[in-house]
């Protein structure tokens, strides 16, 4: 969400980082208020156009914050305020949070806060980074304020890390690629109802789409592209993802977790105040993260570059799959037609998924006869 607030504009991001923590909390409430909420989807809560009917803070409370008035009036001057939220907000898919967190960015910044807040091992934080440190600690390393939409910690689920892993497992049948700092397995509830076939089905989908991309320009001979199979796989993915979302289930968790990871992603997307405070300036998000990780003696994932590159296109594609966009054969060619924005996303996903997982989606499968 935070990257959407600023449209990844550096000056807007710097303004965002300097806001008071309660203003940032109010922004999240406003984003929830302005979410896409299609009245035609009544009774279909969980649908991408109607994620949840749970209410945000009452208007009389939200109006206590200037950011609410700014957004409701439609002001969007990035030089004075962050980008307006007026209109319909669609936050990223949970897969975005999963992929960004796999870089170990959350754990690395936890170590950054620990060192800055306990001493001067990393030096004295710069003035602008003081704001970042306060906001990050308030929003993501303590119990959220009660009654806010992103308050997903309680006596029932006291461990935010375990709650995230539980959500990832339920939606994708996957855990994060790292455990605790001492290398022990991170304990969390592995729900019985989980999409354990997601990876297998998704990889089959990627392989079929790659066949389409590889043969998109063939003008003679039979084509091995199988639109019916791609549509069937898209339908299977749609059904398993939407099953986990029935009645708006996991919407609050998804909203908060993608917001959380977008804050950290935005923090390394440019040479932000905290990057400068850590003397970790670099030309790309993964290189900044590697430098920060080195400063705090905690390795980032070696495939961080690929996880960052996967996060946005994977989010877009899975939202389209949940919308049912590719459930019919007639819509399938958009996935592999040269020049299509969707085809560009699919190329990126296939390339970086292959590298990140070690499963080559471009390899020709050899069929054996019995």
C-alpha positions as CSV (number, residue, x, y, z in Angstrom):
1,X,0.0,0.0,0.0
2,X,2.7,2.5,0.9
3,X,4.2,2.2,-2.6
4,X,0.8,3.0,-4.0
5,X,0.4,6.0,-1.7
6,X,3.5,7.5,-3.1
7,X,3.5,5.9,-6.6
8,X,7.1,5.1,-5.7
9,X,7.9,8.8,-6.0
10,X,11.1,9.6,-4.0
11,X,10.0,13.0,-2.7
12,X,6.6,11.7,-1.8
13,X,8.2,8.7,0.0
14,X,10.4,11.0,2.0
15,X,7.3,13.0,3.1
16,X,5.5,9.7,4.0
17,X,8.4,8.5,6.1
18,X,8.2,11.8,8.2
19,X,4.5,11.5,9.0
20,X,3.4,10.8,12.5
21,X,2.7,7.1,13.1
22,X,-1.0,7.8,13.8
23,X,-1.3,9.5,10.4
24,X,0.2,6.4,8.8
25,X,-2.3,4.3,10.6
26,X,-5.1,6.7,9.5
27,X,-3.9,6.3,5.9
28,X,-4.2,2.5,6.1
29,X,-7.8,3.0,7.4
30,X,-8.5,5.4,4.5
31,X,-7.1,2.9,2.0
32,X,-9.5,0.3,3.5
33,X,-12.4,2.8,3.3
34,X,-11.6,3.6,-0.4
35,X,-11.2,-0.1,-1.4
36,X,-13.0,-1.4,-4.4
37,X,-16.4,-2.3,-3.2
38,X,-18.6,-3.3,-6.1
39,X,-22.3,-3.4,-5.0
40,X,-22.9,-5.9,-7.8
41,X,-20.8,-8.4,-5.8
42,X,-23.0,-8.5,-2.7
43,X,-22.8,-12.0,-1.3
44,X,-19.5,-12.6,-2.9
45,X,-17.2,-11.1,-0.3
46,X,-13.6,-12.2,-1.0
47,X,-14.0,-11.4,-4.7
48,X,-11.2,-9.0,-5.9
49,X,-13.9,-6.3,-6.4
50,X,-15.4,-6.8,-2.9
51,X,-12.7,-8.2,-0.6
52,X,-14.6,-7.6,2.7
53,X,-17.6,-5.9,4.2
54,X,-15.8,-5.2,7.5
55,X,-15.9,-1.4,8.3
56,X,-13.0,1.0,8.7
57,X,-12.8,3.4,11.7
58,X,-16.0,5.6,11.9
59,X,-15.8,8.7,9.8
60,X,-15.9,11.1,12.8
61,X,-12.7,9.5,14.1
62,X,-10.9,9.4,10.7
63,X,-11.8,13.1,10.2
64,X,-9.6,14.0,13.1
65,X,-6.6,13.4,10.9
66,X,-5.6,16.0,8.2
67,X,-4.8,13.2,5.7
68,X,-8.5,12.2,5.7
69,X,-9.7,15.6,4.8
70,X,-7.0,15.9,2.1
71,X,-8.0,12.7,0.5
72,X,-11.7,13.3,0.7
73,X,-11.3,16.7,-1.0
74,X,-9.1,15.1,-3.7
75,X,-5.9,17.0,-3.0
76,X,-2.9,15.2,-4.5
77,X,0.0,17.6,-4.5
78,X,3.0,15.3,-4.0
79,X,5.2,18.3,-3.0
80,X,3.0,18.9,0.1
81,X,1.1,15.7,0.7
82,X,1.2,12.1,-0.3
83,X,-0.8,11.0,-3.3
84,X,-4.6,11.1,-2.8
85,X,-6.5,7.9,-2.1
86,X,-9.7,9.1,-3.7
87,X,-11.1,6.6,-6.1
88,X,-10.9,2.9,-5.8
89,X,-8.0,1.2,-4.0
90,X,-7.0,-2.3,-4.9
91,X,-4.1,-3.5,-2.7
92,X,-1.6,-6.1,-3.8
93,X,-2.2,-9.8,-3.7
94,X,-0.9,-11.7,-0.7
95,X,1.7,-13.3,-3.0
96,X,3.4,-9.8,-3.0
97,X,4.0,-10.0,0.7
98,X,5.2,-13.6,0.5
99,X,7.7,-12.9,-2.2
100,X,9.1,-9.7,-0.6
101,X,9.4,-11.3,2.8
102,X,11.4,-14.2,1.2
103,X,14.2,-11.7,0.7
104,X,14.5,-11.7,4.6
105,X,13.9,-7.9,4.5
106,X,11.7,-8.0,7.6
107,X,14.2,-9.8,9.8
108,X,17.1,-7.7,8.5
109,X,15.3,-4.4,9.4
110,X,14.4,-5.9,12.7
111,X,18.1,-6.2,13.4
112,X,18.6,-2.6,12.1
113,X,16.1,-1.3,14.6
114,X,17.7,-3.4,17.4
115,X,21.1,-2.0,16.8
116,X,20.0,1.6,16.4
117,X,17.8,1.5,19.4
118,X,20.2,-0.2,21.7
119,X,23.5,1.6,20.9
120,X,25.6,3.2,18.3
121,X,27.2,0.2,16.6
122,X,25.7,1.4,13.3
123,X,26.5,5.0,14.1
124,X,24.0,7.7,15.1
125,X,20.9,7.7,12.8
126,X,20.5,10.8,10.6
127,X,17.6,13.2,11.4
128,X,15.3,11.9,8.7
129,X,16.0,8.3,9.6
130,X,14.9,9.0,13.1
131,X,11.4,9.5,11.8
132,X,11.7,6.2,9.8
133,X,12.9,4.3,12.8
134,X,10.0,5.5,15.0
135,X,7.4,4.8,12.4
136,X,8.7,1.4,11.6
137,X,8.9,0.3,15.2
138,X,5.4,1.7,15.9
139,X,3.7,0.1,12.9
140,X,5.5,-3.2,12.4
141,X,7.4,-4.3,15.5
142,X,4.8,-3.9,18.2
143,X,1.1,-4.8,18.8
144,X,-1.1,-2.6,16.5
145,X,-3.4,-0.1,18.1
146,X,-6.7,-1.6,19.0
147,X,-9.7,-1.3,16.7
148,X,-7.7,-0.4,13.6
149,X,-8.4,-2.6,10.5
150,X,-4.8,-3.9,10.5
151,X,-4.9,-5.0,14.2
152,X,-4.4,-8.7,13.7
153,X,-2.6,-9.6,16.9
154,X,-4.4,-10.8,20.0
155,X,-4.2,-13.4,22.8
156,X,-5.4,-15.9,20.2
157,X,-2.6,-15.2,17.7
158,X,0.1,-13.3,19.6
159,X,2.9,-13.9,17.1
160,X,2.7,-11.7,14.0
161,X,5.3,-13.8,12.2
162,X,3.4,-17.0,12.8
163,X,0.2,-15.3,11.6
164,X,1.9,-14.3,8.3
165,X,3.2,-17.8,7.8
166,X,-0.2,-19.3,8.5
167,X,-1.7,-17.0,5.9
168,X,0.9,-17.9,3.3
169,X,0.5,-21.6,3.9
170,X,-3.3,-21.4,3.7
171,X,-3.2,-19.5,0.4
172,X,-0.2,-21.0,-1.3
173,X,0.7,-24.2,0.6
174,X,4.2,-22.6,1.1
175,X,6.3,-21.5,4.1
176,X,8.9,-18.8,3.9
177,X,12.4,-20.0,2.8
178,X,13.9,-19.1,6.2
179,X,13.2,-20.0,9.8
180,X,14.2,-18.2,13.0
181,X,17.5,-16.4,13.4
182,X,19.0,-19.5,15.1
183,X,18.1,-21.5,12.0
184,X,15.4,-23.4,13.9
185,X,12.0,-24.0,12.2
186,X,9.6,-21.1,12.8
187,X,6.6,-22.5,14.7
188,X,3.1,-21.7,13.4
189,X,-0.2,-23.3,12.9
190,X,-0.3,-25.2,9.6
191,X,-4.0,-25.2,8.7
192,X,-5.5,-28.4,7.4
193,X,-7.4,-26.4,4.8
194,X,-4.6,-25.1,2.6
195,X,-3.9,-24.8,-1.1
196,X,-1.2,-27.5,-1.1
197,X,-1.5,-28.0,-4.9
198,X,-0.9,-24.3,-5.7
199,X,2.7,-24.6,-6.7
200,X,2.2,-27.7,-8.8
201,X,-0.8,-26.2,-10.6
202,X,0.8,-22.8,-11.0
203,X,4.0,-24.2,-12.4
204,X,2.0,-26.3,-14.9
205,X,0.2,-23.1,-15.9
206,X,3.6,-21.3,-16.4
207,X,4.9,-24.1,-18.6
208,X,1.8,-24.1,-20.8
209,X,2.0,-20.3,-21.1
210,X,5.6,-20.5,-22.0
211,X,4.8,-22.9,-24.8
212,X,2.4,-20.3,-26.1
213,X,5.0,-17.5,-25.8
214,X,7.6,-19.7,-27.6
215,X,5.2,-20.4,-30.5
216,X,3.3,-17.1,-30.7
217,X,5.0,-16.1,-33.9
218,X,4.8,-19.5,-35.7
219,X,3.0,-19.1,-39.0
220,X,3.1,-22.6,-40.3
221,X,2.6,-26.1,-39.0
222,X,0.6,-27.3,-36.0
223,X,1.0,-25.2,-32.8
224,X,1.7,-27.0,-29.5
225,X,-0.1,-24.1,-27.6
226,X,-3.1,-25.5,-25.8
227,X,-5.5,-22.8,-24.9
228,X,-8.0,-25.2,-23.4
229,X,-5.4,-26.6,-20.9
230,X,-4.3,-23.1,-19.9
231,X,-7.9,-22.1,-19.3
232,X,-8.4,-25.2,-17.2
233,X,-5.4,-24.5,-15.1
234,X,-6.4,-20.9,-14.7
235,X,-9.8,-22.1,-13.5
236,X,-8.2,-24.5,-11.0
237,X,-6.1,-21.7,-9.6
238,X,-9.1,-19.4,-9.5
239,X,-11.1,-22.0,-7.6
240,X,-8.5,-22.9,-5.0
241,X,-7.6,-19.2,-4.3
242,X,-11.2,-18.1,-4.0
243,X,-12.0,-21.0,-1.7
244,X,-9.6,-19.6,0.8
245,X,-11.3,-16.2,0.5
246,X,-14.9,-17.2,1.1
247,X,-16.9,-14.5,2.9
248,X,-13.9,-12.1,2.9
249,X,-11.7,-14.6,4.8
250,X,-8.0,-13.5,5.1
251,X,-8.7,-10.0,3.6
252,X,-7.6,-8.0,6.7
253,X,-4.5,-10.1,7.0
254,X,-3.6,-9.7,3.4
255,X,-4.2,-6.0,3.5
256,X,-1.9,-5.5,6.5
257,X,0.8,-7.9,5.3
258,X,1.1,-6.4,1.8
259,X,1.1,-2.9,3.4
260,X,3.9,-4.0,5.8
261,X,6.1,-5.4,3.1
262,X,5.5,-2.5,0.8
263,X,6.9,-0.2,3.5
264,X,10.1,-2.1,3.6
265,X,10.2,-2.5,-0.2
266,X,9.8,1.3,-0.6
267,X,12.6,1.8,1.9
268,X,15.1,0.1,-0.3
269,X,13.6,1.1,-3.6
270,X,15.8,4.2,-3.6
271,X,18.5,5.7,-1.5
272,X,16.0,6.5,1.3
273,X,16.9,8.2,4.6
274,X,17.4,4.8,6.3
275,X,19.6,3.5,3.5
276,X,21.7,6.7,3.7
277,X,21.9,6.3,7.5
278,X,23.3,2.8,7.0
279,X,25.7,3.9,4.2
280,X,24.1,1.3,2.0
281,X,23.6,3.4,-1.1
282,X,23.4,1.3,-4.3
283,X,21.8,1.2,-7.7
284,X,19.1,-1.4,-7.0
285,X,16.8,-2.6,-4.3
286,X,18.5,-5.9,-3.9
287,X,22.0,-4.4,-3.7
288,X,20.8,-2.0,-1.0
289,X,19.3,-4.8,0.9
290,X,22.6,-6.9,0.6
291,X,24.6,-3.9,2.0
292,X,22.2,-3.4,4.9
293,X,22.3,-7.1,5.6
294,X,26.1,-7.0,5.7
295,X,26.0,-4.1,8.1
296,X,23.9,-6.1,10.6
297,X,25.6,-9.4,10.0
298,X,22.5,-11.2,8.7
299,X,22.4,-12.5,5.1
300,X,19.7,-11.5,2.7
301,X,18.5,-14.3,0.4
302,X,20.8,-14.9,-2.5
303,X,17.8,-14.7,-4.9
304,X,16.5,-11.4,-3.5
305,X,16.7,-9.8,-6.9
306,X,14.4,-12.4,-8.4
307,X,11.9,-12.2,-5.5
308,X,11.7,-8.4,-5.9
309,X,11.2,-8.8,-9.6
310,X,8.5,-11.4,-9.1
311,X,6.4,-9.5,-6.5
312,X,4.6,-6.9,-8.7
313,X,3.8,-9.1,-11.8
314,X,2.8,-12.1,-9.6
315,X,0.4,-9.9,-7.7
316,X,-1.2,-8.6,-10.9
317,X,-1.6,-12.0,-12.5
318,X,-3.0,-13.7,-9.4
319,X,-5.6,-10.9,-9.1
320,X,-6.6,-11.4,-12.7
321,X,-6.8,-15.2,-12.1
322,X,-9.1,-14.5,-9.1
323,X,-11.2,-12.3,-11.3
324,X,-11.6,-15.3,-13.6
325,X,-10.1,-13.4,-16.5
326,X,-8.5,-16.5,-18.1
327,X,-11.1,-19.1,-17.3
328,X,-12.4,-19.1,-20.9
329,X,-10.3,-20.1,-23.9
330,X,-11.0,-16.9,-25.8
331,X,-9.1,-14.8,-23.2
332,X,-6.1,-17.0,-23.0
333,X,-4.1,-15.6,-25.9
334,X,-3.5,-12.4,-24.0
335,X,-1.1,-14.3,-21.8
336,X,1.3,-15.1,-24.7
337,X,0.5,-12.6,-27.5
338,X,3.6,-10.5,-28.2
339,X,3.4,-6.9,-27.1
340,X,0.6,-7.5,-24.5
341,X,1.3,-6.1,-21.0
342,X,0.1,-9.4,-19.6
343,X,2.5,-11.3,-21.8
344,X,5.3,-9.1,-20.5
345,X,4.3,-9.9,-16.9
346,X,4.2,-13.6,-17.8
347,X,7.7,-13.5,-19.3
348,X,9.0,-11.9,-16.1
349,X,7.3,-14.4,-13.9
350,X,8.5,-17.4,-15.9
351,X,12.1,-16.1,-15.9
352,X,12.4,-15.1,-12.3
353,X,10.3,-18.0,-10.9
354,X,12.6,-20.4,-12.7
355,X,15.7,-18.7,-11.1
356,X,14.2,-18.3,-7.6
357,X,12.9,-21.8,-7.3
358,X,15.4,-23.7,-9.5
359,X,12.5,-25.2,-11.4
360,X,13.0,-24.4,-15.1
361,X,9.6,-23.4,-16.5
362,X,11.2,-23.1,-20.0
363,X,12.5,-26.7,-20.2
364,X,10.9,-29.0,-22.7
365,X,9.1,-31.8,-21.0
366,X,10.0,-35.2,-22.3
367,X,7.0,-37.5,-22.5
368,X,7.8,-41.2,-21.8
369,X,5.8,-44.0,-23.1
370,X,4.9,-47.0,-21.1
